[in-house]
Amino acid sequence: MIFSVAIDGPAAAGKGTISKAVAAHFGFAHLDTGLLYRAVGAKVLAGASPVEAALSLDPGDLESDALRTPAVAQAASEVAVNPEVRAALTEFQRNFAVREGGAVLDGRDIGTVICPRAQAKLFVTASAECRADRRFKELQDKGMEVNAADVFADVIARDKRDTERATAPLVAAKDAHLIDTSDMTIAQAVAAAIAFVQSKLL
């Protein structure tokens, strides 16, 4: 069976958590496409050119804990506006989406660019204040020294870059099902996503 689930949304909206839960529930493979850009960003910080980094990406590059640092997140957002980088990573994502057994991909342009024909599309969002608070607590829990105002400013700046970039901007696909997690528990958001995907499998 080939069944693609595209889950898009801004940073810290909960799409990663929801995507993993949906994939686990249905037994689908999961790809956090943001990790591709984080891995490229990490290589750029280490001295590689953005395009060289994208073309030389290896699955093992996606497994480092260092990809979750604010510096790498910033670099990922910056390289993501490069059309050549996006082109280099598109084929990898599209091949993953049509693998046998079903696939869940989460990112920012999955339903609009990578998998416009995905059988199920979700757009997961939340208020900027809510997302910044989640990210602040997440970084604090990892023992990082962070300032709440700085985290909020970073969320706003990242949203601006993602929505205003010329190539594949962050936008909900016209046929995407919207889930606003601002006032939802994780369990509620996951249940809503699973119910929607189930409706598309029938």
ABEGO torsion letter per residue (X at the ends): XBBBBBBBEBBGAGAAAAAAAAAAAAGBBBBBAAAAAAAAAAAAAAGBBAAAAAAABBAAAAABAAAABAAAAAAAAAAAABAAAAAAAAAAAAAAAABBGEBBBBBAAAAAAABAABABBBBBBBBAAAAAAAAAAAAAAAGBBBBAAAAAAAAAAAAAAAAABABGBBBBBAABBBBBAAABBAAAAAAAAAAAAAAAAX
